[in-house]
Amino acid sequence: MRWITYRPAAGSEDRCGLLVDDTVYGLVPGSTLLGLLSADEGDDQLRGAAERVLRDPHEVLSLTEAQLRAPIPRPGQLRDALCHLDHLRACQVALGGTADLGEV
């Protein structure tokens, strides 16, 4: 069982759903995985949504009837990790070492 974002073959907007084996259980249109993840309840929100969609799905599709999309099509942030090396250097200096990381 995993959360997915999909587009139904006959529809034009992305939807959020739960994939179980080869079956998609869709939430109501307008629901997004990002919305579920950013809710205050966190894991409880995902668990509750999974229970609800399995009990009373908006739609049920075969995986062949759905076009899989990026799980979070428009993320709020993108991290490129460019600052990670500076962080490692600062940690080494803080622990009494040098800022030289050697070969990476």
N, CA, C and O atoms as CSV, one atom per row, in Angstrom:
chain,resi,resn,atom,element,x,y,z
A,1,MET,N,N,0.853,-1.165,0.000
A,1,MET,CA,C,0.000,0.000,0.000
A,1,MET,C,C,0.898,1.226,0.000
A,1,MET,O,O,1.816,1.336,0.813
A,2,ARG,N,N,0.627,2.150,-0.920
A,2,ARG,CA,C,1.407,3.392,-0.969
A,2,ARG,C,C,0.543,4.523,-1.509
A,2,ARG,O,O,-0.385,4.313,-2.291
A,3,TRP,N,N,0.879,5.728,-1.066
A,3,TRP,CA,C,0.194,6.917,-1.544
A,3,TRP,C,C,0.757,7.298,-2.902
A,3,TRP,O,O,1.965,7.227,-3.128
A,4,ILE,N,N,-0.126,7.700,-3.800
A,4,ILE,CA,C,0.295,8.102,-5.138
A,4,ILE,C,C,-0.476,9.352,-5.567
A,4,ILE,O,O,-1.507,9.700,-4.992
A,5,THR,N,N,0.052,10.003,-6.582
A,5,THR,CA,C,-0.682,11.025,-7.311
A,5,THR,C,C,-0.867,10.462,-8.707
A,5,THR,O,O,0.076,9.951,-9.311
A,6,TYR,N,N,-2.079,10.558,-9.215
A,6,TYR,CA,C,-2.387,9.957,-10.511
A,6,TYR,C,C,-3.347,10.851,-11.274
A,6,TYR,O,O,-3.947,11.777,-10.727
A,7,ARG,N,N,-3.469,10.545,-12.536
A,7,ARG,CA,C,-4.444,11.212,-13.393
A,7,ARG,C,C,-5.301,10.107,-14.008
A,7,ARG,O,O,-4.781,9.233,-14.701
A,8,PRO,N,N,-6.609,10.142,-13.757
A,8,PRO,CA,C,-7.459,9.120,-14.372
A,8,PRO,C,C,-7.445,9.273,-15.891
A,8,PRO,O,O,-7.298,10.381,-16.407
A,9,ALA,N,N,-7.595,8.177,-16.590
A,9,ALA,CA,C,-7.525,8.208,-18.057
A,9,ALA,C,C,-8.537,9.185,-18.644
A,9,ALA,O,O,-8.248,9.860,-19.632
A,10,ALA,N,N,-9.711,9.263,-18.047
A,10,ALA,CA,C,-10.757,10.129,-18.601
A,10,ALA,C,C,-10.715,11.545,-18.023
A,10,ALA,O,O,-11.424,12.428,-18.504
A,11,GLY,N,N,-9.898,11.767,-17.005
A,11,GLY,CA,C,-9.870,13.070,-16.350
A,11,GLY,C,C,-8.674,13.892,-16.742
A,11,GLY,O,O,-7.766,13.412,-17.421
A,12,SER,N,N,-8.676,15.140,-16.310
A,12,SER,CA,C,-7.575,16.013,-16.689
A,12,SER,C,C,-6.823,16.572,-15.491
A,12,SER,O,O,-5.794,17.222,-15.676
A,13,GLU,N,N,-7.294,16.348,-14.276
A,13,GLU,CA,C,-6.594,16.904,-13.115
A,13,GLU,C,C,-5.960,15.785,-12.290
A,13,GLU,O,O,-6.484,14.675,-12.204
A,14,ASP,N,N,-4.830,16.107,-11.693
A,14,ASP,CA,C,-4.154,15.146,-10.827
A,14,ASP,C,C,-5.004,14.897,-9.589
A,14,ASP,O,O,-5.702,15.785,-9.100
A,15,ARG,N,N,-4.927,13.675,-9.102
A,15,ARG,CA,C,-5.660,13.289,-7.899
A,15,ARG,C,C,-4.743,12.483,-6.997
A,15,ARG,O,O,-3.757,11.902,-7.450
A,16,CYS,N,N,-5.072,12.456,-5.747
A,16,CYS,CA,C,-4.320,11.698,-4.749
A,16,CYS,C,C,-5.086,10.418,-4.454
A,16,CYS,O,O,-6.315,10.420,-4.388
A,17,GLY,N,N,-4.361,9.339,-4.282
A,17,GLY,CA,C,-5.018,8.079,-3.981
A,17,GLY,C,C,-4.078,7.101,-3.319
A,17,GLY,O,O,-2.894,7.371,-3.116
A,18,LEU,N,N,-4.632,5.979,-2.996
A,18,LEU,CA,C,-3.894,4.912,-2.351
A,18,LEU,C,C,-3.809,3.749,-3.334
A,18,LEU,O,O,-4.826,3.305,-3.868
A,19,LEU,N,N,-2.599,3.260,-3.570
A,19,LEU,CA,C,-2.387,2.128,-4.466
A,19,LEU,C,C,-2.215,0.878,-3.624
A,19,LEU,O,O,-1.295,0.786,-2.811
A,20,VAL,N,N,-3.110,-0.088,-3.824
A,20,VAL,CA,C,-3.040,-1.373,-3.132
A,20,VAL,C,C,-3.007,-2.446,-4.214
A,20,VAL,O,O,-3.963,-2.608,-4.973
A,21,ASP,N,N,-1.901,-3.172,-4.276
A,21,ASP,CA,C,-1.662,-4.127,-5.355
A,21,ASP,C,C,-1.774,-3.377,-6.686
A,21,ASP,O,O,-0.963,-2.489,-6.950
A,22,ASP,N,N,-2.738,-3.703,-7.513
A,22,ASP,CA,C,-2.905,-3.015,-8.801
A,22,ASP,C,C,-4.191,-2.205,-8.850
A,22,ASP,O,O,-4.742,-1.962,-9.924
A,23,THR,N,N,-4.671,-1.785,-7.674
A,23,THR,CA,C,-5.916,-1.039,-7.594
A,23,THR,C,C,-5.670,0.324,-6.956
A,23,THR,O,O,-4.995,0.430,-5.932
A,24,VAL,N,N,-6.227,1.368,-7.575
A,24,VAL,CA,C,-6.112,2.738,-7.071
A,24,VAL,C,C,-7.434,3.108,-6.398
A,24,VAL,O,O,-8.502,3.008,-7.001
A,25,TYR,N,N,-7.340,3.538,-5.135
A,25,TYR,CA,C,-8.488,4.033,-4.383
A,25,TYR,C,C,-8.320,5.545,-4.284
A,25,TYR,O,O,-7.436,6.031,-3.580
A,26,GLY,N,N,-9.166,6.283,-4.987
A,26,GLY,CA,C,-8.977,7.720,-5.101
A,26,GLY,C,C,-9.714,8.527,-4.057
A,26,GLY,O,O,-10.857,8.237,-3.706
A,27,LEU,N,N,-9.025,9.558,-3.565
A,27,LEU,CA,C,-9.654,10.550,-2.696
A,27,LEU,C,C,-10.469,11.510,-3.558
A,27,LEU,O,O,-10.384,11.474,-4.786
A,28,VAL,N,N,-11.242,12.349,-2.925
A,28,VAL,CA,C,-12.052,13.322,-3.669
A,28,VAL,C,C,-11.127,14.256,-4.449
A,28,VAL,O,O,-10.030,14.569,-3.986
A,29,PRO,N,N,-11.564,14.703,-5.633
A,29,PRO,CA,C,-10.752,15.653,-6.398
A,29,PRO,C,C,-10.409,16.875,-5.545
A,29,PRO,O,O,-11.223,17.346,-4.751
A,30,GLY,N,N,-9.204,17.367,-5.725
A,30,GLY,CA,C,-8.724,18.503,-4.938
A,30,GLY,C,C,-7.856,18.082,-3.765
A,30,GLY,O,O,-7.111,18.900,-3.225
A,31,SER,N,N,-7.940,16.812,-3.360
A,31,SER,CA,C,-7.072,16.315,-2.289
A,31,SER,C,C,-5.676,16.094,-2.853
A,31,SER,O,O,-5.519,15.606,-3.972
A,32,THR,N,N,-4.672,16.455,-2.076
A,32,THR,CA,C,-3.287,16.275,-2.517
A,32,THR,C,C,-2.480,15.584,-1.436
A,32,THR,O,O,-2.802,15.671,-0.251
A,33,LEU,N,N,-1.443,14.907,-1.850
A,33,LEU,CA,C,-0.545,14.266,-0.893
A,33,LEU,C,C,0.158,15.320,-0.044
A,33,LEU,O,O,0.351,15.127,1.156
A,34,LEU,N,N,0.538,16.427,-0.664
A,34,LEU,CA,C,1.173,17.505,0.088
A,34,LEU,C,C,0.224,18.033,1.165
A,34,LEU,O,O,0.654,18.323,2.281
A,35,GLY,N,N,-1.047,18.158,0.839
A,35,GLY,CA,C,-2.034,18.594,1.823
A,35,GLY,C,C,-2.146,17.625,2.981
A,35,GLY,O,O,-2.258,18.049,4.131
A,36,LEU,N,N,-2.117,16.329,2.699
A,36,LEU,CA,C,-2.180,15.330,3.772
A,36,LEU,C,C,-0.923,15.376,4.636
A,36,LEU,O,O,-0.997,15.265,5.860
A,37,LEU,N,N,0.234,15.542,3.989
A,37,LEU,CA,C,1.495,15.564,4.733
A,37,LEU,C,C,1.659,16.818,5.579
A,37,LEU,O,O,2.300,16.777,6.629
A,38,SER,N,N,1.091,17.924,5.135
A,38,SER,CA,C,1.291,19.175,5.863
A,38,SER,C,C,0.228,19.430,6.920
A,38,SER,O,O,0.276,20.451,7.606
A,39,ALA,N,N,-0.722,18.526,7.063
A,39,ALA,CA,C,-1.745,18.686,8.098
A,39,ALA,C,C,-1.118,18.541,9.485
A,39,ALA,O,O,-0.118,17.842,9.646
A,40,ASP,N,N,-1.694,19.189,10.464
A,40,ASP,CA,C,-1.158,19.188,11.827
A,40,ASP,C,C,-1.080,17.794,12.444
A,40,ASP,O,O,-0.253,17.553,13.323
A,41,GLU,N,N,-1.929,16.879,11.995
A,41,GLU,CA,C,-1.974,15.550,12.605
A,41,GLU,C,C,-0.873,14.626,12.121
A,41,GLU,O,O,-0.662,13.571,12.718
A,42,GLY,N,N,-0.162,14.986,11.058
A,42,GLY,CA,C,0.967,14.197,10.559
A,42,GLY,C,C,0.583,12.782,10.184
A,42,GLY,O,O,-0.297,12.577,9.347
A,43,ASP,N,N,1.246,11.785,10.805
A,43,ASP,CA,C,1.000,10.377,10.485
A,43,ASP,C,C,-0.452,9.986,10.736
A,43,ASP,O,O,-1.011,9.178,9.996
A,44,ASP,N,N,-1.066,10.551,11.771
A,44,ASP,CA,C,-2.464,10.237,12.051
A,44,ASP,C,C,-3.360,10.675,10.900
A,44,ASP,O,O,-4.343,10.005,10.585
A,45,GLN,N,N,-3.025,11.794,10.275
A,45,GLN,CA,C,-3.790,12.285,9.128
A,45,GLN,C,C,-3.695,11.295,7.970
A,45,GLN,O,O,-4.704,10.979,7.341
A,46,LEU,N,N,-2.497,10.807,7.687
A,46,LEU,CA,C,-2.322,9.827,6.608
A,46,LEU,C,C,-3.040,8.524,6.924
A,46,LEU,O,O,-3.707,7.951,6.062
A,47,ARG,N,N,-2.906,8.064,8.145
A,47,ARG,CA,C,-3.546,6.810,8.545
A,47,ARG,C,C,-5.067,6.933,8.448
A,47,ARG,O,O,-5.735,6.040,7.926
A,48,GLY,N,N,-5.612,8.049,8.955
A,48,GLY,CA,C,-7.053,8.270,8.897
A,48,GLY,C,C,-7.556,8.376,7.468
A,48,GLY,O,O,-8.611,7.836,7.136
A,49,ALA,N,N,-6.807,9.069,6.623
A,49,ALA,CA,C,-7.196,9.204,5.217
A,49,ALA,C,C,-7.157,7.845,4.521
A,49,ALA,O,O,-8.024,7.545,3.700
A,50,ALA,N,N,-6.162,7.026,4.842
A,50,ALA,CA,C,-6.064,5.688,4.242
A,50,ALA,C,C,-7.270,4.839,4.647
A,50,ALA,O,O,-7.858,4.153,3.812
A,51,GLU,N,N,-7.629,4.886,5.909
A,51,GLU,CA,C,-8.786,4.117,6.374
A,51,GLU,C,C,-10.063,4.581,5.685
A,51,GLU,O,O,-10.888,3.761,5.282
A,52,ARG,N,N,-10.227,5.903,5.549
A,52,ARG,CA,C,-11.434,6.445,4.914
A,52,ARG,C,C,-11.510,6.090,3.439
A,52,ARG,O,O,-12.570,5.697,2.952
A,53,VAL,N,N,-10.394,6.225,2.719
A,53,VAL,CA,C,-10.431,5.975,1.278
A,53,VAL,C,C,-10.626,4.486,0.979
A,53,VAL,O,O,-11.237,4.141,-0.033
A,54,LEU,N,N,-10.125,3.616,1.825
A,54,LEU,CA,C,-10.357,2.187,1.611
A,54,LEU,C,C,-11.802,1.815,1.929
A,54,LEU,O,O,-12.372,0.931,1.289
A,55,ARG,N,N,-12.390,2.482,2.907
A,55,ARG,CA,C,-13.771,2.220,3.310
A,55,ARG,C,C,-14.772,2.831,2.318
A,55,ARG,O,O,-15.781,2.211,1.981
A,56,ASP,N,N,-14.480,4.053,1.857
A,56,ASP,CA,C,-15.425,4.780,1.012
A,56,ASP,C,C,-14.672,5.612,-0.033
A,56,ASP,O,O,-14.614,6.836,0.083
A,57,PRO,N,N,-14.092,4.958,-1.058
A,57,PRO,CA,C,-13.314,5.705,-2.056
A,57,PRO,C,C,-14.200,6.553,-2.960
A,57,PRO,O,O,-15.353,6.212,-3.227
A,58,HIS,N,N,-13.641,7.654,-3.423
A,58,HIS,CA,C,-14.337,8.475,-4.417
A,58,HIS,C,C,-14.431,7.725,-5.741
A,58,HIS,O,O,-15.444,7.775,-6.440
A,59,GLU,N,N,-13.330,7.020,-6.066
A,59,GLU,CA,C,-13.310,6.195,-7.269
A,59,GLU,C,C,-12.345,5.044,-7.061
A,59,GLU,O,O,-11.416,5.132,-6.259
A,60,VAL,N,N,-12.574,3.969,-7.790
A,60,VAL,CA,C,-11.688,2.810,-7.761
A,60,VAL,C,C,-11.306,2.512,-9.200
A,60,VAL,O,O,-12.165,2.324,-10.061
A,61,LEU,N,N,-10.004,2.474,-9.444
A,61,LEU,CA,C,-9.491,2.238,-10.788
A,61,LEU,C,C,-8.456,1.131,-10.764
A,61,LEU,O,O,-7.788,0.895,-9.758
A,62,SER,N,N,-8.344,0.462,-11.893
A,62,SER,CA,C,-7.216,-0.430,-12.096
A,62,SER,C,C,-5.992,0.451,-12.349
A,62,SER,O,O,-6.129,1.554,-12.879
A,63,LEU,N,N,-4.834,-0.006,-11.987
A,63,LEU,CA,C,-3.615,0.765,-12.220
A,63,LEU,C,C,-3.437,1.073,-13.711
A,63,LEU,O,O,-2.858,2.101,-14.064
A,64,THR,N,N,-3.919,0.211,-14.567
A,64,THR,CA,C,-3.801,0.450,-16.013
A,64,THR,C,C,-4.694,1.603,-16.476
A,64,THR,O,O,-4.480,2.146,-17.560
A,65,GLU,N,N,-5.684,1.981,-15.676
A,65,GLU,CA,C,-6.580,3.084,-16.030
A,65,GLU,C,C,-6.073,4.435,-15.518
A,65,GLU,O,O,-6.684,5.470,-15.786
A,66,ALA,N,N,-4.972,4.426,-14.794
A,66,ALA,CA,C,-4.453,5.650,-14.188
A,66,ALA,C,C,-3.051,5.936,-14.710
A,66,ALA,O,O,-2.249,5.026,-14.918
A,67,GLN,N,N,-2.775,7.212,-14.913
A,67,GLN,CA,C,-1.430,7.637,-15.303
A,67,GLN,C,C,-0.745,8.134,-14.035
A,67,GLN,O,O,-1.189,9.110,-13.431
A,68,LEU,N,N,0.333,7.468,-13.627
A,68,LEU,CA,C,1.051,7.882,-12.423
A,68,LEU,C,C,1.758,9.200,-12.668
A,68,LEU,O,O,2.310,9.429,-13.744
A,69,ARG,N,N,1.741,10.050,-11.684
A,69,ARG,CA,C,2.368,11.365,-11.733
A,69,ARG,C,C,3.417,11.433,-10.618
A,69,ARG,O,O,3.552,10.497,-9.831
A,70,ALA,N,N,4.145,12.523,-10.557
A,70,ALA,CA,C,5.077,12.720,-9.443
A,70,ALA,C,C,4.249,12.734,-8.151
A,70,ALA,O,O,3.193,13.366,-8.111
A,71,PRO,N,N,4.709,12.048,-7.096
A,71,PRO,CA,C,3.920,12.000,-5.864
A,71,PRO,C,C,3.550,13.382,-5.331
A,71,PRO,O,O,2.423,13.595,-4.885
A,72,ILE,N,N,4.492,14.314,-5.376
A,72,ILE,CA,C,4.223,15.695,-4.974
A,72,ILE,C,C,4.605,16.563,-6.166
A,72,ILE,O,O,5.751,16.999,-6.277
A,73,PRO,N,N,3.635,16.820,-7.073
A,73,PRO,CA,C,3.948,17.501,-8.333
A,73,PRO,C,C,4.537,18.897,-8.172
A,73,PRO,O,O,5.403,19.280,-8.957
A,74,ARG,N,N,4.099,19.664,-7.187
A,74,ARG,CA,C,4.590,21.028,-6.984
A,74,ARG,C,C,5.012,21.202,-5.516
A,74,ARG,O,O,4.274,21.777,-4.716
A,75,PRO,N,N,6.201,20.699,-5.175
A,75,PRO,CA,C,6.635,20.804,-3.778
A,75,PRO,C,C,6.819,22.261,-3.355
A,75,PRO,O,O,7.136,23.126,-4.171
A,76,GLY,N,N,6.616,22.507,-2.079
A,76,GLY,CA,C,6.776,23.859,-1.551
A,76,GLY,C,C,8.222,24.317,-1.529
A,76,GLY,O,O,8.493,25.516,-1.589
A,77,GLN,N,N,9.156,23.374,-1.441
A,77,GLN,CA,C,10.577,23.707,-1.384
A,77,GLN,C,C,11.372,22.661,-2.160
A,77,GLN,O,O,10.964,21.505,-2.264
A,78,LEU,N,N,12.500,23.080,-2.698
A,78,LEU,CA,C,13.473,22.167,-3.278
A,78,LEU,C,C,14.790,22.403,-2.571
A,78,LEU,O,O,15.216,23.548,-2.420
A,79,ARG,N,N,15.430,21.356,-2.142
A,79,ARG,CA,C,16.716,21.483,-1.460
A,79,ARG,C,C,17.800,20.898,-2.353
A,79,ARG,O,O,17.666,19.785,-2.861
A,80,ASP,N,N,18.866,21.650,-2.537
A,80,ASP,CA,C,19.919,21.173,-3.431
A,80,ASP,C,C,21.149,20.655,-2.693
A,80,ASP,O,O,22.061,20.138,-3.337
A,81,ALA,N,N,21.208,20.771,-1.385
A,81,ALA,CA,C,22.277,20.241,-0.548
A,81,ALA,C,C,23.626,20.909,-0.781
A,81,ALA,O,O,24.650,20.349,-0.387
A,82,LEU,N,N,23.669,22.088,-1.407
A,82,LEU,CA,C,24.940,22.770,-1.627
A,82,LEU,C,C,25.597,23.196,-0.316
A,82,LEU,O,O,26.821,23.316,-0.251
A,83,CYS,N,N,24.814,23.421,0.707
A,83,CYS,CA,C,25.376,23.855,1.982
A,83,CYS,C,C,25.889,22.689,2.827
A,83,CYS,O,O,26.489,22.912,3.878
A,84,HIS,N,N,25.666,21.464,2.390
A,84,HIS,CA,C,26.036,20.306,3.199
A,84,HIS,C,C,27.542,20.238,3.460
A,84,HIS,O,O,27.954,19.926,4.578
A,85,LEU,N,N,28.362,20.521,2.461
A,85,LEU,CA,C,29.812,20.472,2.674
A,85,LEU,C,C,30.253,21.526,3.678
A,85,LEU,O,O,31.117,21.259,4.514
A,86,ASP,N,N,29.665,22.737,3.607
A,86,ASP,CA,C,29.987,23.768,4.604
A,86,ASP,C,C,29.593,23.298,5.999
A,86,ASP,O,O,30.308,23.553,6.968
A,87,HIS,N,N,28.469,22.618,6.101
A,87,HIS,CA,C,28.019,22.084,7.384
A,87,HIS,C,C,29.024,21.047,7.917
A,87,HIS,O,O,29.369,21.064,9.098
A,88,LEU,N,N,29.485,20.153,7.043
A,88,LEU,CA,C,30.461,19.144,7.470
A,88,LEU,C,C,31.766,19.790,7.928
A,88,LEU,O,O,32.349,19.376,8.930
A,89,ARG,N,N,32.225,20.807,7.190
A,89,ARG,CA,C,33.454,21.515,7.585
A,89,ARG,C,C,33.289,22.165,8.960
A,89,ARG,O,O,34.176,22.067,9.807
A,90,ALA,N,N,32.160,22.822,9.175
A,90,ALA,CA,C,31.902,23.488,10.456
A,90,ALA,C,C,31.844,22.472,11.592
A,90,ALA,O,O,32.313,22.752,12.695
A,91,CYS,N,N,31.282,21.314,11.338
A,91,CYS,CA,C,31.222,20.265,12.372
A,91,CYS,C,C,32.623,19.784,12.731
A,91,CYS,O,O,32.943,19.608,13.907
A,92,GLN,N,N,33.450,19.573,11.722
A,92,GLN,CA,C,34.820,19.119,11.990
A,92,GLN,C,C,35.583,20.145,12.805
A,92,GLN,O,O,36.294,19.783,13.742
A,93,VAL,N,N,35.447,21.428,12.461
A,93,VAL,CA,C,36.131,22.493,13.204
A,93,VAL,C,C,35.611,22.550,14.630
A,93,VAL,O,O,36.394,22.710,15.566
A,94,ALA,N,N,34.302,22.421,14.810
A,94,ALA,CA,C,33.699,22.463,16.147
A,94,ALA,C,C,34.196,21.322,17.014
A,94,ALA,O,O,34.252,21.449,18.237
A,95,LEU,N,N,34.560,20.198,16.386
A,95,LEU,CA,C,35.065,19.038,17.123
A,95,LEU,C,C,36.580,19.056,17.278
A,95,LEU,O,O,37.176,18.083,17.741
A,96,GLY,N,N,37.210,20.188,16.882
A,96,GLY,CA,C,38.643,20.339,17.060
A,96,GLY,C,C,39.471,19.942,15.862
A,96,GLY,O,O,40.699,19.938,15.950
A,97,GLY,N,N,38.862,19.614,14.766
A,97,GLY,CA,C,39.594,19.214,13.563
A,97,GLY,C,C,39.811,20.400,12.638
A,97,GLY,O,O,39.628,21.556,13.019
A,98,THR,N,N,40.204,20.083,11.420
A,98,THR,CA,C,40.401,21.135,10.416
A,98,THR,C,C,39.176,21.155,9.481
A,98,THR,O,O,38.342,20.250,9.495
A,99,ALA,N,N,39.106,22.193,8.693
A,99,ALA,CA,C,37.995,22.312,7.753
A,99,ALA,C,C,38.226,21.516,6.481
A,99,ALA,O,O,37.362,21.485,5.604
A,100,ASP,N,N,39.396,20.864,6.369
A,100,ASP,CA,C,39.711,20.077,5.177
A,100,ASP,C,C,38.960,18.750,5.219
A,100,ASP,O,O,39.105,17.979,6.168
A,101,LEU,N,N,38.166,18.487,4.200
A,101,LEU,CA,C,37.396,17.242,4.137
A,101,LEU,C,C,38.139,16.146,3.392
A,101,LEU,O,O,37.699,14.997,3.379
A,102,GLY,N,N,39.253,16.486,2.775
A,102,GLY,CA,C,39.987,15.490,2.002
A,102,GLY,C,C,39.247,15.189,0.711
A,102,GLY,O,O,38.428,15.987,0.256
A,103,GLU,N,N,39.534,14.050,0.130
A,103,GLU,CA,C,38.875,13.645,-1.119
A,103,GLU,C,C,37.445,13.255,-0.852
A,103,GLU,O,O,37.134,12.560,0.115
A,104,VAL,N,N,36.585,13.719,-1.730
A,104,VAL,CA,C,35.146,13.411,-1.585
A,104,VAL,C,C,34.742,12.402,-2.614
A,104,VAL,O,O,33.578,12.007,-2.667
